Amino acid sequence: MATALITGGTSGIGAAFARALASRGNDLVLVARDADRLDETATELKDRYGIAVETLPADLGDRAELQRVADRLASAEQPVDILVNNAGFGIRAKLLDADTTRHEQALDVMVRAVMILSAAAGRAMRPRGVGKIINVSSTAGFVTLGHYSAIKAYVTTYTEALAGELAGSGVTVTALCPGWVHTEFHQRASIRTGSIPSPMWLDADGLVKECLQDVDAGKVISIPSMRYKALIIGARHAPRGVIRAVSRLLSSGRH
Ligand SMILES: NC(=O)c1ccc[n+]([C@@H]2O[C@H](COP(=O)([O-])OP(=O)(O)OC[C@H]3O[C@@H](n4cnc5c(N)ncnc54)[C@H](OP(=O)(O)O)[C@@H]3O)[C@@H](O)[C@H]2O)c1
């Protein structure tokens, strides 16, 4: 049975991927920083789905630890067939803040790690002629909500470029672009969510179910739910000045 490696597989969207792929019978490799939570998640999944779960504690912002994850993806003896680059976090910091630590961590975890791990997985999967790479991006990448939008725009464009490089190889590459999802994301980043209308919230399990259908269909961009599909069609056709004005309004309600 195929093995899936999921970064950030202990919480929110990553945990939903872990449940969905386990329910399909996939074995898992889970990556996150909190080793105790990794062990708890692995035990729950093994007990519930009868699959094998390996844990790989790593901070993806640390270059040596990231390399250990890349090395695991390169293993020929224990091949990984599905990579889900999901780990990430919200950024409350402003672009002009003198302390750029959080911005740099965000680039390391949500840009550099996605690039290094996708390439490691692609190199291992291409000769086998089969594989799936899923990069968790965001609908934020279509608007201008600070550094987070710039980072997620990178993830979506990078994914499209990689899908082009791997076209015809049997390896599919998909960017998942969710809207707002109930997870630990906003609380961890101290981002206020009170102004977000309740119909705009998505449930992680439903979102992942739709994404996996898109992945199975070979789609390069997955935007779950009709409401977000419609919004993104609008965003793609609206003048950028309108997008920037709406983004400024949204940003002001979040801090
Ligand atoms: N929630 C939303 O509204 C939303 C919308 C669009 C896109 N997204 C994207 O969805 C992805 C998952 O977010 P989520 O909402 O599920 O957040 P979450 O519930 O906070 O989960 C984040 C996961 O990432 C792991 N992680 C964070 N930093 C890490 C690091 N440096 N190294 C390794 N693992 C790390 C966390 O585990 P540890 O803390 O143990 O490391 C946790 O398992 C992110 O890429 C996010 O940008 C979220």
The ligand as an SDF file (V2000), in Angstrom:
LIG
                    3D

 48 52  0  0  0  0  0  0  0  0999 V2000
   -6.6300   27.5230    8.7470 N   0  0  0  0  0  0  0  0  0  0  0  0
   -6.8280   28.2700    7.6870 C   0  0  0  0  0  0  0  0  0  0  0  0
   -7.7390   29.1150    7.6440 O   0  0  0  0  0  0  0  0  0  0  0  0
   -5.9370   28.0880    6.4680 C   0  0  0  0  0  0  0  0  0  0  0  0
   -6.3750   28.6330    5.2520 C   0  0  0  0  0  0  0  0  0  0  0  0
   -5.6030   28.4780    4.1110 C   0  0  0  0  0  0  0  0  0  0  0  0
   -4.3940   27.7950    4.1910 C   0  0  0  0  0  0  0  0  0  0  0  0
   -3.9680   27.2910    5.3890 N   0  0  0  0  0  0  0  0  0  0  0  0
   -2.6780   26.5770    5.3980 C   0  0  0  0  0  0  0  0  0  0  0  0
   -2.8900   25.2630    5.8620 O   0  0  0  0  0  0  0  0  0  0  0  0
   -1.6910   24.7370    6.4010 C   0  0  0  0  0  0  0  0  0  0  0  0
   -1.9810   24.0520    7.7240 C   0  0  0  0  0  0  0  0  0  0  0  0
   -2.4880   25.0250    8.6360 O   0  0  0  0  0  0  0  0  0  0  0  0
   -3.5980   24.7010    9.7330 P   0  0  0  0  0  0  0  0  0  0  0  0
   -4.6590   25.7030    9.5640 O   0  0  0  0  0  0  0  0  0  0  0  0
   -3.9480   23.2590    9.7170 O   0  0  0  0  0  0  0  0  0  0  0  0
   -2.7730   25.1010   11.0590 O   0  0  0  0  0  0  0  0  0  0  0  0
   -2.5450   24.3730   12.4650 P   0  0  0  0  0  0  0  0  0  0  0  0
   -3.7940   23.7270   12.9580 O   0  0  0  0  0  0  0  0  0  0  0  0
   -1.8890   25.4150   13.3310 O   0  0  0  0  0  0  0  0  0  0  0  0
   -1.4660   23.2130   12.1380 O   0  0  0  0  0  0  0  0  0  0  0  0
   -0.1480   23.5260   11.7760 C   0  0  0  0  0  0  0  0  0  0  0  0
    0.6780   22.2390   11.7130 C   0  0  0  0  0  0  0  0  0  0  0  0
    1.9770   22.5750   11.1990 O   0  0  0  0  0  0  0  0  0  0  0  0
    2.9910   22.1290   12.1020 C   0  0  0  0  0  0  0  0  0  0  0  0
    4.1100   23.0710   12.0410 N   0  0  0  0  0  0  0  0  0  0  0  0
    4.0660   24.4180   12.2510 C   0  0  0  0  0  0  0  0  0  0  0  0
    5.3110   24.9400   12.1610 N   0  0  0  0  0  0  0  0  0  0  0  0
    6.1500   23.9100   11.8730 C   0  0  0  0  0  0  0  0  0  0  0  0
    7.5560   23.8110   11.6710 C   0  0  0  0  0  0  0  0  0  0  0  0
    8.3820   24.8810   11.7930 N   0  0  0  0  0  0  0  0  0  0  0  0
    8.1000   22.5950   11.4070 N   0  0  0  0  0  0  0  0  0  0  0  0
    7.3020   21.5050   11.3180 C   0  0  0  0  0  0  0  0  0  0  0  0
    5.9620   21.5330   11.4970 N   0  0  0  0  0  0  0  0  0  0  0  0
    5.4010   22.7250   11.7860 C   0  0  0  0  0  0  0  0  0  0  0  0
    2.2990   22.0960   13.4730 C   0  0  0  0  0  0  0  0  0  0  0  0
    2.8860   21.1720   14.3790 O   0  0  0  0  0  0  0  0  0  0  0  0
    4.0270   21.6250   15.4820 P   0  0  0  0  0  0  0  0  0  0  0  0
    3.5420   22.9030   16.1030 O   0  0  0  0  0  0  0  0  0  0  0  0
    4.1210   20.4620   16.4240 O   0  0  0  0  0  0  0  0  0  0  0  0
    5.2820   21.7990   14.6930 O   0  0  0  0  0  0  0  0  0  0  0  0
    0.9050   21.5940   13.0670 C   0  0  0  0  0  0  0  0  0  0  0  0
    0.9150   20.1810   12.9230 O   0  0  0  0  0  0  0  0  0  0  0  0
   -0.7160   25.9120    6.4820 C   0  0  0  0  0  0  0  0  0  0  0  0
    0.1990   25.8440    5.4040 O   0  0  0  0  0  0  0  0  0  0  0  0
   -1.6130   27.1250    6.3330 C   0  0  0  0  0  0  0  0  0  0  0  0
   -0.9260   28.2260    5.7860 O   0  0  0  0  0  0  0  0  0  0  0  0
   -4.7090   27.4200    6.5230 C   0  0  0  0  0  0  0  0  0  0  0  0
  1  2  1  0
  2  3  2  0
  2  4  1  0
  4  5  1  0
  4 48  2  0
  5  6  2  0
  6  7  1  0
  7  8  2  0
  8  9  1  0
  8 48  1  0
  9 10  1  0
  9 46  1  0
 10 11  1  0
 11 12  1  0
 11 44  1  0
 12 13  1  0
 13 14  1  0
 14 15  2  0
 14 16  1  0
 14 17  1  0
 17 18  1  0
 18 19  2  0
 18 20  1  0
 18 21  1  0
 21 22  1  0
 22 23  1  0
 23 24  1  0
 23 42  1  0
 24 25  1  0
 25 26  1  0
 25 36  1  0
 26 27  1  0
 26 35  1  0
 27 28  2  0
 28 29  1  0
 29 30  1  0
 29 35  2  0
 30 31  1  0
 30 32  2  0
 32 33  1  0
 33 34  2  0
 34 35  1  0
 36 37  1  0
 36 42  1  0
 37 38  1  0
 38 39  2  0
 38 40  1  0
 38 41  1  0
 42 43  1  0
 44 45  1  0
 44 46  1  0
 46 47  1  0
M  CHG  2   8   1  16  -1
M  END
$$$$
